Amino acid sequence: MKLVLYLPQIILTLVAIFIIVRCFISLFSMRPAGKPKAVLINKSTGKKLAISTYETSMGRAKSSDIQLASTMASRSHAVISRRKKGWFVTDTESKTGTFVNGEQTEGATRIYHGDIITIGGVEYTFVAPHASREDDAAAIQVNHGVTGYFINMATGYTYTIQNGRLTIGRTQGCDVVIEDGTVSQVHAIVQYTDEGWVVTDNDSKAGVGVNGYRIHGTEPINDGDQIMINTHVFVFRDTAAAERRGVRA
């Protein structure tokens, strides 16, 4: 009987707690965005587009982090991302392409403070003082001294990795050209990073494998690993690792 008498008070208390919790959730969900990590400035209008997250999508779609008005822009056009080794812009299979300082990008392309990025026919100046090309010069020089090579398992042909980067694909501009219709134009990219050697699947249709397993995105690789570009198999050799083995021997 007493429980029935106190039931209205219990219900009111629970409702009050629910309202307070919802208010706190709304308060925190509406907190202002953090300080912009970088800015894009429209060269024609001077309008500034703040980049406040470590991965910012750009396109005509309303779901894009930065919605573009240009009719030449694709619904999902490009992504600007901040990684451990710097800032990058990646074209997301747009119709008109993404350009950095007048050159069309392929895969994730490093960008620096003051670079001109063209998206949907509109030029933007990338402003990020902490991403100075001069400050990064020392790291670039280190990477230029890093070498390795790829061995084609079928032919035995060796491809030297110069300046810490190698591209694999069907187009003649790649370092390793595979004349196979199932291989994408720029299928994969091998490069040396702060964390060591990695291979990146450049949104290929047939995929990239490492030691028999298909990768998604970027995967670390080590001396002796087998890299599969569809049915084409290569062995990766790290020159420094080979030299270390020679010293131990």
PyRosetta script that sets phi, psi and omega in degrees:
from pyrosetta import init, pose_from_sequence

init()
pose = pose_from_sequence("MKLVLYLPQIILTLVAIFIIVRCFISLFSMRPAGKPKAVLINKSTGKKLAISTYETSMGRAKSSDIQLASTMASRSHAVISRRKKGWFVTDTESKTGTFVNGEQTEGATRIYHGDIITIGGVEYTFVAPHASREDDAAAIQVNHGVTGYFINMATGYTYTIQNGRLTIGRTQGCDVVIEDGTVSQVHAIVQYTDEGWVVTDNDSKAGVGVNGYRIHGTEPINDGDQIMINTHVFVFRDTAAAERRGVRA")
pose.set_psi(1, -42.6)
pose.set_omega(1, 179.3)
pose.set_phi(2, -63.0)
pose.set_psi(2, -36.6)
pose.set_omega(2, -179.9)
pose.set_phi(3, -61.5)
pose.set_psi(3, -38.6)
pose.set_omega(3, 178.3)
pose.set_phi(4, -64.3)
pose.set_psi(4, -38.0)
pose.set_omega(4, -179.6)
pose.set_phi(5, -66.9)
pose.set_psi(5, -37.7)
pose.set_omega(5, -177.3)
pose.set_phi(6, -89.6)
pose.set_psi(6, -5.1)
pose.set_omega(6, -176.4)
pose.set_phi(7, -58.4)
pose.set_psi(7, -45.1)
pose.set_omega(7, 178.2)
pose.set_phi(8, -58.6)
pose.set_psi(8, -39.0)
pose.set_omega(8, 179.8)
pose.set_phi(9, -67.0)
pose.set_psi(9, -38.4)
pose.set_omega(9, 179.1)
pose.set_phi(10, -64.4)
pose.set_psi(10, -43.2)
pose.set_omega(10, 179.9)
pose.set_phi(11, -63.5)
pose.set_psi(11, -44.4)
pose.set_omega(11, 179.7)
pose.set_phi(12, -62.6)
pose.set_psi(12, -38.2)
pose.set_omega(12, 179.3)
pose.set_phi(13, -65.4)
pose.set_psi(13, -43.5)
pose.set_omega(13, 178.8)
pose.set_phi(14, -64.4)
pose.set_psi(14, -40.2)
pose.set_omega(14, 177.5)
pose.set_phi(15, -63.1)
pose.set_psi(15, -41.6)
pose.set_omega(15, 179.8)
pose.set_phi(16, -63.5)
pose.set_psi(16, -41.9)
pose.set_omega(16, 178.5)
pose.set_phi(17, -63.4)
pose.set_psi(17, -41.8)
pose.set_omega(17, 179.5)
pose.set_phi(18, -60.9)
pose.set_psi(18, -44.1)
pose.set_omega(18, -179.4)
pose.set_phi(19, -64.0)
pose.set_psi(19, -41.8)
pose.set_omega(19, -179.4)
pose.set_phi(20, -63.6)
pose.set_psi(20, -43.8)
pose.set_omega(20, 179.0)
pose.set_phi(21, -61.1)
pose.set_psi(21, -44.8)
pose.set_omega(21, 179.2)
pose.set_phi(22, -62.4)
pose.set_psi(22, -37.2)
pose.set_omega(22, 178.3)
pose.set_phi(23, -64.1)
pose.set_psi(23, -41.7)
pose.set_omega(23, 178.5)
pose.set_phi(24, -65.2)
pose.set_psi(24, -40.6)
pose.set_omega(24, 178.8)
pose.set_phi(25, -62.6)
pose.set_psi(25, -44.4)
pose.set_omega(25, 179.3)
pose.set_phi(26, -64.4)
pose.set_psi(26, -39.7)
pose.set_omega(26, -179.0)
pose.set_phi(27, -60.9)
pose.set_psi(27, -46.0)
pose.set_omega(27, -176.9)
pose.set_phi(28, -76.9)
pose.set_psi(28, -31.9)
pose.set_omega(28, 178.7)
pose.set_phi(29, -70.4)
pose.set_psi(29, -21.0)
pose.set_omega(29, -178.6)
pose.set_phi(30, -100.0)
pose.set_psi(30, 10.9)
pose.set_omega(30, -179.1)
pose.set_phi(31, -63.4)
pose.set_psi(31, 145.8)
pose.set_omega(31, -176.5)
pose.set_phi(32, -64.1)
pose.set_psi(32, 152.6)
pose.set_omega(32, 178.9)
pose.set_phi(33, -65.1)
pose.set_psi(33, 153.5)
pose.set_omega(33, 179.5)
pose.set_phi(34, -70.9)
pose.set_psi(34, 175.9)
pose.set_omega(34, 179.4)
pose.set_phi(35, -60.9)
pose.set_psi(35, 133.2)
pose.set_omega(35, -179.3)
pose.set_phi(36, -54.5)
pose.set_psi(36, 134.4)
pose.set_omega(36, 178.5)
pose.set_phi(37, -82.8)
pose.set_psi(37, -23.1)
pose.set_omega(37, 176.8)
pose.set_phi(38, -162.0)
pose.set_psi(38, 168.9)
pose.set_omega(38, -178.0)
pose.set_phi(39, -139.0)
pose.set_psi(39, 141.4)
pose.set_omega(39, 170.7)
pose.set_phi(40, -107.1)
pose.set_psi(40, 129.6)
pose.set_omega(40, -179.5)
pose.set_phi(41, -115.1)
pose.set_psi(41, 119.7)
pose.set_omega(41, 177.2)
pose.set_phi(42, -63.8)
pose.set_psi(42, 118.4)
pose.set_omega(42, -175.0)
pose.set_phi(43, -66.0)
pose.set_psi(43, -26.6)
pose.set_omega(43, -177.8)
pose.set_phi(44, -83.8)
pose.set_psi(44, -42.9)
pose.set_omega(44, -174.1)
pose.set_phi(45, -104.5)
pose.set_psi(45, -18.9)
pose.set_omega(45, -176.9)
pose.set_phi(46, 80.8)
pose.set_psi(46, 1.4)
pose.set_omega(46, -179.3)
pose.set_phi(47, -66.3)
pose.set_psi(47, 138.2)
pose.set_omega(47, -178.6)
pose.set_phi(48, -102.4)
pose.set_psi(48, 134.0)
pose.set_omega(48, 177.1)
pose.set_phi(49, -115.5)
pose.set_psi(49, 113.2)
pose.set_omega(49, -176.8)
pose.set_phi(50, -79.0)
pose.set_psi(50, 137.2)
pose.set_omega(50, 174.6)
pose.set_phi(51, -109.1)
pose.set_psi(51, 102.5)
pose.set_omega(51, -171.7)
pose.set_phi(52, -106.5)
pose.set_psi(52, -1.7)
pose.set_omega(52, 179.8)
pose.set_phi(53, -124.8)
pose.set_psi(53, 170.7)
pose.set_omega(53, -177.8)
pose.set_phi(54, -82.4)
pose.set_psi(54, -5.8)
pose.set_omega(54, 174.6)
pose.set_phi(55, -148.2)
pose.set_psi(55, 113.5)
pose.set_omega(55, -174.5)
pose.set_phi(56, -122.4)
pose.set_psi(56, 119.8)
pose.set_omega(56, 179.1)
pose.set_phi(57, -89.0)
pose.set_psi(57, 146.0)
pose.set_omega(57, -179.3)
pose.set_phi(58, -132.0)
pose.set_psi(58, 135.8)
pose.set_omega(58, 179.4)
pose.set_phi(59, 172.5)
pose.set_psi(59, -179.4)
pose.set_omega(59, -179.7)
pose.set_phi(60, -78.4)
pose.set_psi(60, -20.1)
pose.set_omega(60, -177.6)
pose.set_phi(61, -65.7)
pose.set_psi(61, 144.1)
pose.set_omega(61, 179.3)
pose.set_phi(62, -65.7)
pose.set_psi(62, -22.1)
pose.set_omega(62, -179.7)
pose.set_phi(63, -77.7)
pose.set_psi(63, -10.0)
pose.set_omega(63, 179.5)
pose.set_phi(64, -67.9)
pose.set_psi(64, 146.6)
pose.set_omega(64, 176.6)
pose.set_phi(65, -63.3)
pose.set_psi(65, -39.7)
pose.set_omega(65, 174.3)
pose.set_phi(66, -120.3)
pose.set_psi(66, 111.0)
pose.set_omega(66, -178.4)
pose.set_phi(67, -85.9)
pose.set_psi(67, 127.2)
pose.set_omega(67, -177.0)
pose.set_phi(68, -98.9)
pose.set_psi(68, 143.7)
pose.set_omega(68, -178.1)
pose.set_phi(69, -92.7)
pose.set_psi(69, -18.6)
pose.set_omega(69, -176.5)
pose.set_phi(70, -62.3)
pose.set_psi(70, 131.9)
pose.set_omega(70, 178.0)
pose.set_phi(71, -70.9)
pose.set_psi(71, -16.7)
pose.set_omega(71, 178.2)
pose.set_phi(72, -81.4)
pose.set_psi(72, -12.0)
pose.set_omega(72, 179.6)
pose.set_phi(73, -81.6)
pose.set_psi(73, 143.0)
pose.set_omega(73, 176.5)
pose.set_phi(74, -79.9)
pose.set_psi(74, 164.7)
pose.set_omega(74, 180.0)
pose.set_phi(75, -60.6)
pose.set_psi(75, -41.8)
pose.set_omega(75, 172.8)
pose.set_phi(76, -122.5)
pose.set_psi(76, 100.3)
pose.set_omega(76, -168.1)
pose.set_phi(77, -99.5)
pose.set_psi(77, -49.6)
pose.set_omega(77, -175.7)
pose.set_phi(78, -157.7)
pose.set_psi(78, 163.8)
pose.set_omega(78, 176.9)
pose.set_phi(79, -130.3)
pose.set_psi(79, 130.6)
pose.set_omega(79, 174.0)
pose.set_phi(80, -105.3)
pose.set_psi(80, 125.5)
pose.set_omega(80, -175.0)
pose.set_phi(81, -132.7)
pose.set_psi(81, 149.9)
pose.set_omega(81, 175.8)
pose.set_phi(82, -107.4)
pose.set_psi(82, 122.3)
pose.set_omega(82, 177.7)
pose.set_phi(83, -118.2)
pose.set_psi(83, 179.6)
pose.set_omega(83, -177.7)
pose.set_phi(84, -59.0)
pose.set_psi(84, -36.8)
pose.set_omega(84, -175.8)
pose.set_phi(85, -94.6)
pose.set_psi(85, 4.0)
pose.set_omega(85, 176.3)
pose.set_phi(86, 141.0)
pose.set_psi(86, -167.5)
pose.set_omega(86, 179.9)
pose.set_phi(87, -94.6)
pose.set_psi(87, 145.1)
pose.set_omega(87, 180.0)
pose.set_phi(88, -138.9)
pose.set_psi(88, 150.4)
pose.set_omega(88, 170.4)
pose.set_phi(89, -119.8)
pose.set_psi(89, 135.6)
pose.set_omega(89, -178.7)
pose.set_phi(90, -126.8)
pose.set_psi(90, 123.1)
pose.set_omega(90, 176.0)
pose.set_phi(91, -74.3)
pose.set_psi(91, 130.2)
pose.set_omega(91, -177.3)
pose.set_phi(92, -102.1)
pose.set_psi(92, 60.4)
pose.set_omega(92, 177.7)
pose.set_phi(93, 55.9)
pose.set_psi(93, 44.8)
pose.set_omega(93, 178.2)
pose.set_phi(94, -73.8)
pose.set_psi(94, 162.2)
pose.set_omega(94, -179.1)
pose.set_phi(95, -76.3)
pose.set_psi(95, -36.9)
pose.set_omega(95, -175.1)
pose.set_phi(96, -100.7)
pose.set_psi(96, -5.2)
pose.set_omega(96, 177.0)
pose.set_phi(97, 83.4)
pose.set_psi(97, 167.6)
pose.set_omega(97, 176.8)
pose.set_phi(98, -123.2)
pose.set_psi(98, 134.3)
pose.set_omega(98, -174.6)
pose.set_phi(99, -122.5)
pose.set_psi(99, 144.4)
pose.set_omega(99, 174.1)
pose.set_phi(100, -123.5)
pose.set_psi(100, 116.3)
pose.set_omega(100, -177.4)
pose.set_phi(101, 53.6)
pose.set_psi(101, 39.6)
pose.set_omega(101, 175.1)
pose.set_phi(102, 87.5)
pose.set_psi(102, -5.7)
pose.set_omega(102, -179.3)
pose.set_phi(103, -109.3)
pose.set_psi(103, 132.6)
pose.set_omega(103, -179.3)
pose.set_phi(104, -67.8)
pose.set_psi(104, 137.6)
pose.set_omega(104, -176.8)
pose.set_phi(105, -84.8)
pose.set_psi(105, 154.9)
pose.set_omega(105, 173.9)
pose.set_phi(106, -134.5)
pose.set_psi(106, 113.5)
pose.set_omega(106, -177.0)
pose.set_phi(107, 72.2)
pose.set_psi(107, -160.5)
pose.set_omega(107, 179.1)
pose.set_phi(108, -73.6)
pose.set_psi(108, 120.8)
pose.set_omega(108, -176.9)
pose.set_phi(109, -114.6)
pose.set_psi(109, 129.3)
pose.set_omega(109, -179.3)
pose.set_phi(110, -66.3)
pose.set_psi(110, 136.2)
pose.set_omega(110, 177.4)
pose.set_phi(111, -126.9)
pose.set_psi(111, 151.2)
pose.set_omega(111, -176.5)
pose.set_phi(112, -129.1)
pose.set_psi(112, 164.4)
pose.set_omega(112, 176.5)
pose.set_phi(113, -54.1)
pose.set_psi(113, 125.0)
pose.set_omega(113, 178.8)
pose.set_phi(114, 95.7)
pose.set_psi(114, -8.5)
pose.set_omega(114, 178.6)
pose.set_phi(115, -66.4)
pose.set_psi(115, 150.5)
pose.set_omega(115, 176.7)
pose.set_phi(116, -101.0)
pose.set_psi(116, 118.6)
pose.set_omega(116, -179.5)
pose.set_phi(117, -109.4)
pose.set_psi(117, 123.9)
pose.set_omega(117, -179.6)
pose.set_phi(118, -106.3)
pose.set_psi(118, 118.9)
pose.set_omega(118, -179.0)
pose.set_phi(119, -130.6)
pose.set_psi(119, 120.7)
pose.set_omega(119, -179.7)
pose.set_phi(120, 62.7)
pose.set_psi(120, 33.7)
pose.set_omega(120, 178.7)
pose.set_phi(121, 79.0)
pose.set_psi(121, 0.4)
pose.set_omega(121, -179.4)
pose.set_phi(122, -107.5)
pose.set_psi(122, 133.5)
pose.set_omega(122, -179.3)
pose.set_phi(123, -93.5)
pose.set_psi(123, 132.9)
pose.set_omega(123, 177.7)
pose.set_phi(124, -125.1)
pose.set_psi(124, 140.8)
pose.set_omega(124, 173.0)
pose.set_phi(125, -92.2)
pose.set_psi(125, 125.3)
pose.set_omega(125, -179.8)
pose.set_phi(126, -86.0)
pose.set_psi(126, 119.4)
pose.set_omega(126, -177.4)
pose.set_phi(127, -113.3)
pose.set_psi(127, 112.3)
pose.set_omega(127, 178.1)
pose.set_phi(128, -157.1)
pose.set_psi(128, 83.5)
pose.set_omega(128, -175.3)
pose.set_phi(129, -52.9)
pose.set_psi(129, -27.3)
pose.set_omega(129, 179.9)
pose.set_phi(130, -76.9)
pose.set_psi(130, -6.3)
pose.set_omega(130, -179.7)
pose.set_phi(131, -110.1)
pose.set_psi(131, 48.2)
pose.set_omega(131, -178.5)
pose.set_phi(132, -71.8)
pose.set_psi(132, 136.3)
pose.set_omega(132, 177.7)
pose.set_phi(133, -63.7)
pose.set_psi(133, -35.1)
pose.set_omega(133, -178.9)
pose.set_phi(134, -66.9)
pose.set_psi(134, -40.8)
pose.set_omega(134, -179.7)
pose.set_phi(135, -65.4)
pose.set_psi(135, -25.4)
pose.set_omega(135, -177.1)
pose.set_phi(136, -91.3)
pose.set_psi(136, -3.1)
pose.set_omega(136, -173.9)
pose.set_phi(137, -59.5)
pose.set_psi(137, -40.3)
pose.set_omega(137, -177.5)
pose.set_phi(138, -62.9)
pose.set_psi(138, -43.1)
pose.set_omega(138, 179.9)
pose.set_phi(139, -65.2)
pose.set_psi(139, -38.2)
pose.set_omega(139, 179.4)
pose.set_phi(140, -63.5)
pose.set_psi(140, -41.8)
pose.set_omega(140, -179.9)
pose.set_phi(141, -62.2)
pose.set_psi(141, -37.6)
pose.set_omega(141, 178.3)
pose.set_phi(142, -62.8)
pose.set_psi(142, -46.0)
pose.set_omega(142, -179.7)
pose.set_phi(143, -63.4)
pose.set_psi(143, -33.3)
pose.set_omega(143, -179.9)
pose.set_phi(144, -66.9)
pose.set_psi(144, -20.1)
pose.set_omega(144, 179.4)
pose.set_phi(145, -90.4)
pose.set_psi(145, -1.4)
pose.set_omega(145, -177.6)
pose.set_phi(146, -95.8)
pose.set_psi(146, 129.5)
pose.set_omega(146, -178.3)
pose.set_phi(147, -131.3)
pose.set_psi(147, 161.4)
pose.set_omega(147, 175.7)
pose.set_phi(148, -162.8)
pose.set_psi(148, -172.6)
pose.set_omega(148, 177.4)
pose.set_phi(149, -156.6)
pose.set_psi(149, 159.2)
pose.set_omega(149, 178.9)
pose.set_phi(150, -113.5)
pose.set_psi(150, 139.1)
pose.set_omega(150, 176.9)
pose.set_phi(151, -117.4)
pose.set_psi(151, 121.8)
pose.set_omega(151, 175.8)
pose.set_phi(152, -73.3)
pose.set_psi(152, 117.8)
pose.set_omega(152, -175.2)
pose.set_phi(153, -65.8)
pose.set_psi(153, -28.5)
pose.set_omega(153, -177.5)
pose.set_phi(154, -80.1)
pose.set_psi(154, -39.3)
pose.set_omega(154, -174.0)
pose.set_phi(155, -107.2)
pose.set_psi(155, -19.8)
pose.set_omega(155, -175.9)
pose.set_phi(156, 80.7)
pose.set_psi(156, 1.2)
pose.set_omega(156, -177.5)
pose.set_phi(157, -70.3)
pose.set_psi(157, 140.7)
pose.set_omega(157, -178.2)
pose.set_phi(158, -108.5)
pose.set_psi(158, 133.8)
pose.set_omega(158, 177.8)
pose.set_phi(159, -116.0)
pose.set_psi(159, 120.0)
pose.set_omega(159, -179.7)
pose.set_phi(160, -81.4)
pose.set_psi(160, 136.0)
pose.set_omega(160, 176.5)
pose.set_phi(161, -90.9)
pose.set_psi(161, 112.4)
pose.set_omega(161, -179.0)
pose.set_phi(162, -98.9)
pose.set_psi(162, 138.8)
pose.set_omega(162, 175.1)
pose.set_phi(163, 58.6)
pose.set_psi(163, 28.5)
pose.set_omega(163, 173.1)
pose.set_phi(164, 72.2)
pose.set_psi(164, 20.6)
pose.set_omega(164, -179.1)
pose.set_phi(165, -152.3)
pose.set_psi(165, 139.7)
pose.set_omega(165, 178.8)
pose.set_phi(166, -146.9)
pose.set_psi(166, 134.7)
pose.set_omega(166, 178.3)
pose.set_phi(167, -109.1)
pose.set_psi(167, 144.7)
pose.set_omega(167, -178.8)
pose.set_phi(168, -127.3)
pose.set_psi(168, 130.5)
pose.set_omega(168, 179.0)
pose.set_phi(169, 176.1)
pose.set_psi(169, -171.9)
pose.set_omega(169, -176.8)
pose.set_phi(170, -85.5)
pose.set_psi(170, -27.1)
pose.set_omega(170, -177.0)
pose.set_phi(171, -71.9)
pose.set_psi(171, 148.0)
pose.set_omega(171, -176.6)
pose.set_phi(172, -66.4)
pose.set_psi(172, -14.8)
pose.set_omega(172, 179.9)
pose.set_phi(173, -79.6)
pose.set_psi(173, -8.4)
pose.set_omega(173, -179.2)
pose.set_phi(174, -76.8)
pose.set_psi(174, 155.5)
pose.set_omega(174, 177.1)
pose.set_phi(175, -70.3)
pose.set_psi(175, -37.1)
pose.set_omega(175, 175.1)
pose.set_phi(176, -116.7)
pose.set_psi(176, 110.7)
pose.set_omega(176, -177.5)
pose.set_phi(177, -98.3)
pose.set_psi(177, 125.0)
pose.set_omega(177, 177.6)
pose.set_phi(178, -116.8)
pose.set_psi(178, 110.3)
pose.set_omega(178, -177.9)
pose.set_phi(179, -83.2)
pose.set_psi(179, 80.4)
pose.set_omega(179, -176.9)
pose.set_phi(180, -145.9)
pose.set_psi(180, 126.0)
pose.set_omega(180, -177.3)
pose.set_phi(181, -63.7)
pose.set_psi(181, -19.1)
pose.set_omega(181, 179.1)
pose.set_phi(182, -83.5)
pose.set_psi(182, -9.9)
pose.set_omega(182, 179.2)
pose.set_phi(183, -92.5)
pose.set_psi(183, 134.5)
pose.set_omega(183, -179.5)
pose.set_phi(184, -71.3)
pose.set_psi(184, 163.6)
pose.set_omega(184, -177.0)
pose.set_phi(185, -58.2)
pose.set_psi(185, -51.2)
pose.set_omega(185, 170.2)
pose.set_phi(186, -121.6)
pose.set_psi(186, 94.9)
pose.set_omega(186, -168.4)
pose.set_phi(187, -79.7)
pose.set_psi(187, -45.3)
pose.set_omega(187, -176.4)
pose.set_phi(188, -149.5)
pose.set_psi(188, 157.4)
pose.set_omega(188, 178.5)
pose.set_phi(189, -129.8)
pose.set_psi(189, 128.3)
pose.set_omega(189, 175.6)
pose.set_phi(190, -109.0)
pose.set_psi(190, 130.1)
pose.set_omega(190, -179.2)
pose.set_phi(191, -153.2)
pose.set_psi(191, 159.4)
pose.set_omega(191, 178.6)
pose.set_phi(192, -95.4)
pose.set_psi(192, 130.6)
pose.set_omega(192, -179.0)
pose.set_phi(193, -123.5)
pose.set_psi(193, -178.2)
pose.set_omega(193, 177.6)
pose.set_phi(194, -60.9)
pose.set_psi(194, -24.6)
pose.set_omega(194, -177.2)
pose.set_phi(195, -101.2)
pose.set_psi(195, 8.0)
pose.set_omega(195, 179.4)
pose.set_phi(196, 111.0)
pose.set_psi(196, -165.5)
pose.set_omega(196, -177.8)
pose.set_phi(197, -77.2)
pose.set_psi(197, 140.5)
pose.set_omega(197, 177.4)
pose.set_phi(198, -139.8)
pose.set_psi(198, 156.5)
pose.set_omega(198, 171.2)
pose.set_phi(199, -121.8)
pose.set_psi(199, 139.0)
pose.set_omega(199, -178.2)
pose.set_phi(200, -121.2)
pose.set_psi(200, 128.3)
pose.set_omega(200, 173.0)
pose.set_phi(201, -77.7)
pose.set_psi(201, 114.0)
pose.set_omega(201, -174.9)
pose.set_phi(202, -85.3)
pose.set_psi(202, 56.2)
pose.set_omega(202, -179.7)
pose.set_phi(203, 54.7)
pose.set_psi(203, 39.8)
pose.set_omega(203, -179.6)
pose.set_phi(204, -72.8)
pose.set_psi(204, 158.5)
pose.set_omega(204, 178.8)
pose.set_phi(205, -80.2)
pose.set_psi(205, -39.8)
pose.set_omega(205, -175.1)
pose.set_phi(206, -87.5)
pose.set_psi(206, -16.8)
pose.set_omega(206, 176.6)
pose.set_phi(207, 91.4)
pose.set_psi(207, 168.1)
pose.set_omega(207, 178.5)
pose.set_phi(208, -127.9)
pose.set_psi(208, 137.4)
pose.set_omega(208, 179.1)
pose.set_phi(209, -120.1)
pose.set_psi(209, 150.1)
pose.set_omega(209, 174.3)
pose.set_phi(210, -127.2)
pose.set_psi(210, 115.3)
pose.set_omega(210, -179.8)
pose.set_phi(211, 54.4)
pose.set_psi(211, 39.5)
pose.set_omega(211, 174.9)
pose.set_phi(212, 92.0)
pose.set_psi(212, -5.6)
pose.set_omega(212, -179.5)
pose.set_phi(213, -113.7)
pose.set_psi(213, 132.8)
pose.set_omega(213, 178.5)
pose.set_phi(214, -72.4)
pose.set_psi(214, 134.6)
pose.set_omega(214, -179.1)
pose.set_phi(215, -97.8)
pose.set_psi(215, 163.6)
pose.set_omega(215, 175.8)
pose.set_phi(216, -128.9)
pose.set_psi(216, 111.2)
pose.set_omega(216, -178.0)
pose.set_phi(217, 84.2)
pose.set_psi(217, -124.4)
pose.set_omega(217, -175.9)
pose.set_phi(218, -110.6)
pose.set_psi(218, 138.2)
pose.set_omega(218, -177.2)
pose.set_phi(219, -135.3)
pose.set_psi(219, 135.1)
pose.set_omega(219, 176.3)
pose.set_phi(220, -66.0)
pose.set_psi(220, 145.7)
pose.set_omega(220, 175.8)
pose.set_phi(221, -131.4)
pose.set_psi(221, 153.2)
pose.set_omega(221, -178.4)
pose.set_phi(222, -127.9)
pose.set_psi(222, 165.0)
pose.set_omega(222, 179.6)
pose.set_phi(223, -54.1)
pose.set_psi(223, 127.5)
pose.set_omega(223, 178.6)
pose.set_phi(224, 95.8)
pose.set_psi(224, -9.0)
pose.set_omega(224, 179.3)
pose.set_phi(225, -66.8)
pose.set_psi(225, 148.3)
pose.set_omega(225, 175.8)
pose.set_phi(226, -97.9)
pose.set_psi(226, 127.5)
pose.set_omega(226, 180.0)
pose.set_phi(227, -109.9)
pose.set_psi(227, 124.9)
pose.set_omega(227, -177.4)
pose.set_phi(228, -109.3)
pose.set_psi(228, 120.7)
pose.set_omega(228, 173.9)
pose.set_phi(229, -105.2)
pose.set_psi(229, 93.2)
pose.set_omega(229, -168.9)
pose.set_phi(230, 58.5)
pose.set_psi(230, -113.2)
pose.set_omega(230, -179.4)
pose.set_phi(231, -98.5)
pose.set_psi(231, 1.0)
pose.set_omega(231, -177.8)
pose.set_phi(232, -92.2)
pose.set_psi(232, 125.5)
pose.set_omega(232, -174.4)
pose.set_phi(233, -111.2)
pose.set_psi(233, 132.7)
pose.set_omega(233, 177.8)
pose.set_phi(234, -127.3)
pose.set_psi(234, 149.4)
pose.set_omega(234, 172.8)
pose.set_phi(235, -105.0)
pose.set_psi(235, 129.3)
pose.set_omega(235, 178.9)
pose.set_phi(236, -91.8)
pose.set_psi(236, 131.6)
pose.set_omega(236, 176.3)
pose.set_phi(237, -122.7)
pose.set_psi(237, 128.4)
pose.set_omega(237, 177.5)
pose.set_phi(238, -95.0)
pose.set_psi(238, 115.2)
pose.set_omega(238, -175.2)
pose.set_phi(239, -57.6)
pose.set_psi(239, -43.8)
pose.set_omega(239, -178.8)
pose.set_phi(240, -63.0)
pose.set_psi(240, -41.4)
pose.set_omega(240, 178.9)
pose.set_phi(241, -64.6)
pose.set_psi(241, -39.1)
pose.set_omega(241, 178.4)
pose.set_phi(242, -63.7)
pose.set_psi(242, -40.1)
pose.set_omega(242, 178.5)
pose.set_phi(243, -65.2)
pose.set_psi(243, -38.4)
pose.set_omega(243, 178.5)
pose.set_phi(244, -64.3)
pose.set_psi(244, -39.4)
pose.set_omega(244, 177.9)
pose.set_phi(245, -64.3)
pose.set_psi(245, -36.9)
pose.set_omega(245, 179.3)
pose.set_phi(246, -65.3)
pose.set_psi(246, -37.2)
pose.set_omega(246, 179.5)
pose.set_phi(247, -66.6)
pose.set_psi(247, -43.4)
pose.set_omega(247, -178.6)
pose.set_phi(248, -64.6)
pose.set_psi(248, -36.0)
pose.set_omega(248, -179.3)
pose.set_phi(249, -66.0)
pose.dump_pdb("model.pdb")
